[in-house]
């Protein structure tokens, strides 16, 4: 299964957007988070699934984050985006 360049670019952009808050200092994240909520939604890349984060999730949880790994269906870009949006909406 070969993914188009547009699909790979979109997945990379989505993952980058969602992972960016992890790289800010805790004080920045806390000042922008309502009432100390610290949610992280992580999205896998192509040829993987949500279980690919199994080593990362416990590390983030140990730091006090609520972590959700999106299980994208990989049926289409629109379906993957919809699954990610649903996960974000539940936070």
C-alpha positions as CSV (number, residue, x, y, z in Angstrom):
1,X,0.0,0.0,0.0
2,X,1.6,3.2,-1.2
3,X,0.4,6.5,0.3
4,X,0.3,9.6,-1.7
5,X,2.6,12.5,-0.9
6,X,-0.4,14.6,0.0
7,X,-1.6,12.0,2.5
8,X,1.8,11.7,4.1
9,X,2.2,15.5,4.3
10,X,-1.3,15.8,5.9
11,X,-0.5,13.1,8.5
12,X,2.8,14.7,9.4
13,X,1.1,18.1,9.8
14,X,-1.6,16.7,12.0
15,X,0.9,14.8,14.2
16,X,3.1,17.9,14.4
17,X,0.2,20.1,15.4
18,X,-0.9,17.7,18.1
19,X,2.5,17.0,19.5
20,X,3.8,20.6,19.6
21,X,2.4,21.3,23.1
22,X,4.6,18.5,24.5
23,X,7.7,20.6,23.7
24,X,6.7,23.7,25.6
25,X,7.8,24.2,29.2
26,X,5.3,23.1,31.8
27,X,4.7,26.7,32.9
28,X,3.6,27.7,29.4
29,X,1.3,24.7,29.0
30,X,-0.2,25.3,32.5
31,X,-0.9,29.0,31.9
32,X,-2.8,28.2,28.7
33,X,-4.7,25.2,30.1
34,X,-8.0,25.9,31.8
35,X,-7.9,24.9,35.5
36,X,-4.7,22.9,35.1
37,X,-6.1,20.4,32.6
38,X,-3.2,18.6,30.9
39,X,-4.5,16.5,28.0
40,X,-2.3,15.1,25.2
41,X,-3.8,13.5,22.1
42,X,-1.2,11.6,20.1
43,X,-1.6,10.4,16.6
44,X,0.3,7.6,14.9
45,X,1.8,7.8,11.5
46,X,1.4,5.6,8.4
47,X,1.7,1.9,8.7
48,X,1.2,2.0,12.5
49,X,-1.6,2.1,15.0
50,X,-2.3,3.6,18.4
51,X,-0.4,0.8,20.1
52,X,2.8,2.2,18.7
53,X,2.7,4.7,21.6
54,X,2.7,2.1,24.3
55,X,6.1,3.1,25.7
56,X,5.4,6.9,25.5
57,X,1.9,6.9,27.2
58,X,3.0,5.6,30.6
59,X,5.9,8.2,30.7
60,X,3.5,11.0,30.0
61,X,0.9,9.7,32.5
62,X,3.6,9.6,35.1
63,X,4.2,13.3,34.6
64,X,0.5,13.9,35.2
65,X,-0.9,14.1,31.7
66,X,-4.1,12.6,30.5
67,X,-3.1,10.8,27.3
68,X,-5.2,9.5,24.5
69,X,-3.8,7.7,21.5
70,X,-6.0,8.1,18.4
71,X,-6.7,4.9,16.5
72,X,-7.0,6.1,13.0
73,X,-8.9,3.7,10.6
74,X,-6.4,4.4,7.7
75,X,-9.2,4.1,5.2
76,X,-8.9,7.7,4.0
77,X,-7.5,11.0,5.0
78,X,-11.0,12.3,5.8
79,X,-11.7,9.3,8.1
80,X,-8.4,9.8,9.9
81,X,-9.0,13.5,10.4
82,X,-12.5,12.7,11.6
83,X,-11.2,10.2,14.1
84,X,-8.6,12.7,15.4
85,X,-11.2,15.4,15.7
86,X,-13.5,13.1,17.7
87,X,-10.6,12.3,20.1
88,X,-9.8,16.0,20.5
89,X,-13.5,16.9,21.1
90,X,-13.7,14.4,24.0
91,X,-10.9,16.1,25.9
